[in-house]
Every structure is written in structure tokens, then in C-alpha cells.
Amino acid sequence: MTSVSSVSTVVASWRRWTRFIAVGFLGLLLQLAALALLTSRAGWTWLPATLVSVELAVVHNFVWHARWTWSDRPGAWGACFVRFQLANGLASLAGNAALMALFVGALGLPALPANLAAVTTMSVVTFVTADRWVFLRPERLRVAVVLWVACVMPTVAAAQVAETISAWDRYVVATESRLQRSRMSIGQGDRPAPAMAPSGASVHVPSGTISHWRGSMFIGGITLDRLLQRLQDPGTPPPQEDVVSSRVIARTEDSLRVSIRLTRRAVVRVTYDTEHEIRFHRWTPRLATARSVATRIAEVGGSDHGFLWRLHSYWRYEQIDGGALVELEALTLSRDVPSIVRPLAAPLVARLARESVERTLEALRRFLDATDPAEGPSP
């Protein structure tokens, strides 16, 4: 599968490159024709003639690249054209002018051969810039910008401060109080909420960001007793992409202490060694909860990018007709997002948080649906 994907990538890149060359060749013909007319018929000197002819070729190339070469990456033409002018246009103007000054002014070459050599020299730079920035998909552009900011910011910017932890503690207390009130209302006429897609928001606190997301799913054909038994034995999280390895450190009748090596794709891929205290509580024959608190989070490698400082997970398991309703509410604390990239980073952070909840719930579903060696499939 990997080899097939690699071949497909190479073929797609080669196709894009050939289209780029074709468009560039047409742009070159336009540029040379304009240069010849301006220098021979209009009497312009080589420098202003070069600048105008290059700009004509830039506009021509942008239209064809947007409609053909990178047609699979739709985006706002205005924003793409500005980036094209900044990266490709200005680079072509400055590069061609500098190279023409070298070839014509210093080496004494004729204008047309010198211009051909300048265009050939700039073609590779132009292609890479267009592919990696100008026509980059909007979500990938956001990742690139946020990644750049995260990498260039000093490590000290990721330091936790007392105000950050205090704000986190207050938020946790408020969340757990709300969950406690909702549990106390069970049996007073409330009906369980239907399964819902993940939703949530980010809350900015001093030097940090709290991500609060929740989601739920219905699992048919399973009892609450069976569900809790499967979760507490073996006691490690269901296999999923984010979990590299896990083991139970300690166990009691209603609690677990688990060591988990997990990964987080927060702009960059980061690996953590973590420990979690998980406590189960059976409130009624039809309702149980679990509270998971990360008591240790250490980024592998010794650095601290600040992408994961705190992690709490609150689970609710309720027996309903035909199966069980499972709800997950997750709180994480991370470094603050710089205000300069917050408009770009916010959609990315939201998508990552939503996908994390989705993957966790789906992994649990697969785990509970798996065949039990002792009892066979869940009834």
C-alpha cells in the first residue's frame, strides 16, 4: 500500500511539474515577445522592458496555474494572487532583474539570450514556492504558519505560570460541579440525551488555552455491567492511533492507575509519557461514571512545547433501551496561542480536538464490539 501511494505521489508531482513547465513556456514566449516589442519598437531600455514583460508573464502564469496546474487546490483567487505576486512575482522581478544585470550589464550578453537564462534559473524556485505556499490548501497553510510560529518562539514562552494553573483549577471545579448536579437529577424525570457529535470550544486563560470538548455515542447490544467489566479488565485504553503503549500500574476494586505513552498532533507530532488515575463510580443500576486525571505528563525528549499541560476525561455510561449511551467530556490545558496567528490556529485547534474525541469514542466502540474469547460477541 505504501509503495502504491508513493508511486501515485510521484506521478502526481510529475504531472504537476509538466503542467508548470508548459504554462511557464507559454509565459516565457509572452515575456520574450513583450520584451522584443518594448526594446525594438518602443525604444525602451532593457530594465523597464524586462520589468513590464515579466509582470505580464506573471499574470498569465497565475491564471493558468490556478485553473490547470493546481486546479485540485481551490482557494480564494484574491489571496492566492497576492501570495503569487509576493512570492513568484516579486521574486521573478527581483531575480530576473538581478540576473539580467549580471548577464547583460556584466557579461555583455544580448537581451533575449540573457532573459532566457534568467528565466531558466528562476523556474525551480518559482515552482517550489507556488506548490508549498501560493496554492497550498487553506488548512495546510494554517498548519504551516502556526508551525513556523511555534518553532521560532522561544521555549520560555511555553512555561506554565501560577495564573494559568489557577485558572485551570477553577475551570475544573466548575465543570465537576456541573457534572455532579447532572448526576443528582437522574431519577427525577430526566431522560438520557441522545448520542451527539463532538462539539466544544477553546477558552483563553492567562498564558494558556483550555480546550473543552464532549461527544457521545450509542452502543447497541451491551449491558452496563458488561461494559464496565470490559473497561476495568484489562483496564488499559482501547487500541487507537494516539496510544503508543499502555500498562496498568496499580488496581483496586473501583480504580486504576495506568501508564500511557501517547502522541498528540498539535501542529507537530509530540510524544508524552503519562500516568492517569481512573476512578469508576456506580451511581445506580443504570448509571456509572469514570473520572480520569493525568497525574504525570512528560514530553519525550526533555523539552516542553507546551502543547499538553493538563488532561482530564469524564466518562458517563448509562443503560438505555437496546444498549448503552457513552459520553465523553475532555478538558485539556495547553500553552496560549499567539494572538498574531490565533485566527489561523483556532480552526486547526478545533479540528484536532474534535478528531481526538471522535477517535477515542470510535476506538471504544470497536473494542466493545470485538469478540470476547470467553463469551463470544456481545449480545
N, C-alpha and C positions, 0 to 999 in steps of 0.2 A: 504493500500500500504506500509506503514511504517513497519507494523508487518511482512508482507511477505518479505520485504527487510532485516529485522533484522534476520528472520529465515534463509534466504539464506546465510547471512553473517556468522551466527553461524555454519551452515552446512559446508560451505567452509572452515572455520577455523578448524573445527573438522577433515575434510578430510585431510587438510594440516598437522595437528598435527599427525594424524595416520601414514601418509607417512613419516613424520620426525622421528617418533619412529621406524618405520620399517627399514629405512635407518640407523638410529643410532644403532639399534640392530645388523644389519649386520656389521657395522663398529666396534661395540663392540666385536663381535666374531673374526673379523680380528685382532683387537688390542690385545685381550687376547691370541690368537694363537701366534702372533708375540712375545708377552711378554714371553709366556711359552717357546718358542723355544730359545729366546735370553738368558733367565736366566738359563734354564736347559741344553740346548745343546751347546750353545755358551759360557756359563760361564760368561755372563755379570752380573754386579751388577744391582740392581733394578732401579737406577736412569737413567743411559743411556738407559737401555732397555725400560723403560717407555717412555722416550722422543721419541725414534725411533718408537715405536709401536703406540703412539698417532699420530705422523705425518703421518704414513701410513693410519690410520683411517681417519684423516682429509682430505687427498687427495681423498680417497674412497668416503667419505660422500659428498664432494663438487661435484663430478661428478654426483652422483645420485640426489642430491638436485637440481642441475642446469637442469638436464634432466627430472626430475619427480616431486619432491616436489614443486618447484617454476617454473615449465615449462611455466606457464602463464605470467611470467615476463622476457621476453627475454632481454638480455643485453650482453655487451662485456665480454667474458669469462675471458680475462686477468684482467680487472678491478675488476670483481666480485671475482676472485680467490685471488687477492691481498687483497681485503677487508675481504674475508673469512679467509685468513691466519692471518691478523692483529687482527680481532675481535674474530673469532672462534678458529683458530689455536693457536695463542699466548695465548689466554685466556684459551684454553684447556690445552696447555702445562704448563702454569704457575699454573693454578688451579689444574690440576692433580698432578703436582709435589709437590705443597704445601700440598694438601690433602694426597698424598701418604707419604710425610714426616711425617704428623700428624698420619696417620693410622698405617704406618709401623714403622717409627722411634720412635714415642712417645708411641703409644698404642701396638706395637708389633704384629699387625695382619699379617697373611700371605699375600704375594704379590697379589695373584689373588682376594681374597675377598676384600682386600683394594682397588684394582683398580676398582672393580665393584661398590663399594660405592662411589668412587670419580667420576666415570662417571655418576652415577645417580644424584649426587649433581649438576653437571655442565650442565645437559641436558636442564633444563628450561632456564638458561642464554643463552645457545647456540641457542635455538630456537628463543627467542625474538630478539637476536642480528641479526640473519640471516634474520628474517622476516622484521625487521624495518630498516635495513641498508644494509646488504650484497646484498640481492636480491630485494631491493626496485627499483621500476621503475625509470628510469633516471630523468623524470620530477619531481617525488616526492622527489627524492634525492636532486635535486636542491632546491626545496622548503624547505626541512629540513635544509640544510646547510645555506641558506640565512636567514631562520627564526632564526636559532641559532645565527648567527652574529648580526641580528637586535635586538635580545633580550639582548645580552650581551653587546652591545655597549652602552656607557653612553648617557643619554638624551641630554647632552650638544652637542653631535655630530650632533643632528638634528636642531641646532639653525640656523636660517637664518642670513646671513651676507650681508653687503651692496653690495659686489661684485656680490652675487647671484641675488639680485633683479635688479641690474643694467643690468646684462646680460639678464635677463628675459625681462626687458623693451625694450632693443634693439631688441631682437628677435621678440617681439610682433609688434614693429613699422615696422620691415622689412616684417613680414607676412601680416600685414594690408595694407602696401603699395603695395605689390604684388596683393592682392585681389582687391584693388581699380583699379589697372591697368587692371586687367582681366575684371572688370565690364565695364570700359570705352571702351573696344574693342568690346562690344556687339553692333550689328548693323553695323559692318564694315566687314562683310563676315564670321565671326567666327560661327561655328556651335557648339551646346552643346556637351560636351563629353559624351560618353556612360556611363552607370552605371558601377561602378568598385568596386571590393572587397577592404576591408580595407587594407591600406598599410601605412608605416611610419617608423620612426626611433627615436632613443634617442640621444640627444645632451648633452654632458657633459659640464657644466659650473662650475665656482668656487663654491665648496661646494653644488652643486645641479645637477639635471638632468632634462632636458626639453624633454618631450615626445610629438612628433608631428605626429598625425595620421589623415588620411582622408579616407572617403569612400562615396559611393553614391548608390542610388537605383532608379528604375523607379516605379512609382505608376500609374497604369492604371485607366482610367475612372474617373478622377477628374480634375477639373479646378483649376487654380491658385487662383482665388477668393475664391473658396470653401475651398481650402487647408488653406489659410491664416485665414479665418473665424474660421475654426476648431481649429487652433493653438492659436488664440488670445482669444477664448472663449470656454473652461474655462480659458485657459492661464497657467495651470499647466502642467508639463511634462506628457506624456502618462505613464500609469502604466507599471512598469518594475521592475526587481529584485532589482536593485540598489537603487531605490527610496522608502524609508520607508513611508514618508508622504510629502505633499506639500500644499501650500496655497498662494493665491495672496495677497500681502500686499498693493499694490497700482497699479492703472491702468490709462493710458491715451489713446488717440486715437491710438498711434503707439508704446507704450512702456508698459512694465510690470515690476513690482518688485515682485519677488517670493521668498518665504522661502521654503527651501527643506531640509529635513533630508535624507541623502544618506549614503550608505555604499560603501567602497572600499576594495576589497580583494587584497591588496598589501602585499604579504607574509602572513600577518594576517588580519583578518576581523576588520576594523576600521569604526566607525560611526561618521559622521560630521553633524553639524548644519550649513547650508549655506544660504546665500542670494544672489540673482542674479538680475542684471539689464539687461533686454532684450529689445532691440530696433529693430523694424521692419522698413524696408525701401522699398518702391515700386519704382523701377527704371524705368520700362517700363510696359506696359500692360502684358508682358510675363515674366518679371523677378522681383524677390523680394529677399531680404536678411534679415537675422536677426543676430544680434551680442549679445551674452550672456556673461556677465562678472561676475564672482563671487566676490562680494564686501566684503563678510564675510565668513571665513572658520574657524570653531571652532571644534576641536576634542572633542567628548563627553567623559567626564571623567576628563577633565582638562589637560591631558598630550599632548605631541606633538611628535608623532613618526616620523614626517616629511614626511609622505607618500603623502600628498596633501597640497601644499602651495598656489598654484595659479591654476585657471581653467578658460580658455576662450573657447568658442564654436562659430564657424562661420557657419551659415547655408545659403544655396543658394537654391532657389526654382525657377524652370524655366518651363514654359509651353511649351510642345513639342507635337508632334502628338500623340494622343491617351492617354495623361495623363500629368504627371509632373515628372521632374527629380529633386530629392532632394539630395543635397550634404552636408556632414558634415565634417568640419575640426576642430579638437580639439587640444588644447595646454594645457599641464599640467606641473607644476613645482613641483618637489619633492626633497627630500634630495639626496645627492650623494650616489651612490652605492660604497661601499668599494672596492678598487682595488683587494683585495685578493679574493673576491667572484664575481667579475664582470663577468668572463667567465661563471659562473654558473647562475648568476642573469639575464644576458642580455636576454637569450631566455624566461625566465619566465616573465620579464617585458614586452617584446614584445607581448607575448601571451595574457597577461592581457589587454594590451592596445587595441589589435586587437579585442578581445572579447567584450570589453566595447563599441567600435564603432559599432560592429555588433549588440549587444543587443539594443543599442539606436535606430539604424535605424529600426530594426525589430519591436521594440515597437511602433515606429511611424507608420509603415505600418499597424500593427494590429489596431491601434487607428483610422487611416483614413479609413480603410476598414470596421470598425464597423458600424452597422446600426444606422442611425440618427433617433431619435424618431420623429422629425418633418418632415423630408423629405424622410425617407427610405434610402436604400443603395445608395452609391454614384453611379452616372450614369456610 
